[in-house]
Amino acid sequence: MGNFKPFVIDTTCQDLLQFIDSKQQIREEQLLSLVEINSSSLNPVGVNRTGEFFSTLFTPLADSAERIEVHPWERMNFSGQISSQPLGDLWHFNKRPNAPVQILMCGHTDTVFPPDCNFQHATRIDRNRLNAPGAADMKGGILVMLSALEALEQHPLRENIGWTVLLNPDEEIGSPGSAPILEKEAAKHHLGLIYEPALPDGSLAGERKGSGNFTIKVEGRAAHAGREPEKGRNAINKAALIMLELDKLNHTRPGLTLNTGMIQAGETTNKVPDLAVFKFNIRINAAEDAAWCVQTLEDICTTHSRDEGYQVSLHGQFGRMPKRFDSEHQSLFNLLQRCSSQLGVPIHWQATGGCCDGNNLSAAGLPNIDTLGVKGNFIHSDQEYIELPSLSHRAQLSALLLMHIATEGLPFLKQSETGEKIC
Ligand SMILES: [Zn+2]
């Protein structure tokens, strides 16, 4: 490990916090440009424009900048076929890969708003709040990361920290293309910092549930509804039975929830429908519940496929395992709380059913804090807003955390002898 010593807020540190404040105006202007670019996960052109914008900001800070193609998103569509959705590129910026503490900082360039929805532009709600797509989730958060790194790069002990900034194009759809890269990078770092927005009251997320997205395809047999309905096998009716059965799985294990969210079937009322496709999401508290759920779903499909004339098949998987709040996370939060109180702002955390790349990093063994981005509310809706002053306030919190680590090292690296994690 490097030469670490106790951390105090000295004049250098104060000047750097001041420096972050002085960037507020320029960050607001950058954010206004960024939210005008539609970057739905399914709009790779817009995601790439967003990534290119950020690359002009991060490249000057980094030793290396790399643009990486990710695998397309393969999923079952409502015709029951596997379709391949191209995704935008992932950006990877790296600094000091041989420093004693390696930190992985993650953000996503995609949003949930498709190019044809009505929510495409920014509206100022009042002096401090901006309503705009992706302003809080998470274009503002990536700007927070940028300000924090700009401050770190002026700190005299910056050599103690090496960092990777990873901007992925597909977080909002569960990171299907970037998951292998997140896993690989997790193994090379000691700590993960993710810039998802804070919870509406400013608290951070602690434990997170795991999540899986699934599709069930029910194939029946078409027939004329008037002439010979008895020859048909109604896929809609069969799907309805299965959906009711799935609904009963709710709370069969602690924290397990299942929501059927989409269905498509049938063409006309005078034909017995031969195809029904529906999609559902499952959330779990415990990693071992994932295998149990998949087995249960497969058993249900097998049972219904035994009925003459029907074929029921399951597609999908658990993309994110639950994120536990273990002793390493506890020590990280304690450290963050120290930084926060040094800024005069108390900070708390709470469990959430939502998922993010923090689940992926945690599953790959990397302790992380995943809600270091801006304050705001109503994300994933056209009411989404960012509290603009949090662009500076949150950057100061992250910068202080980084300066703390550059000075004292990481608490859990000092406790254990696991400092030799670098691959
Ligand atoms: Zn997000």
Residues whose N, C-alpha, C, O or C-beta is under 5 A from the ligand:
A	BS01	ZN	D137 M138 E196
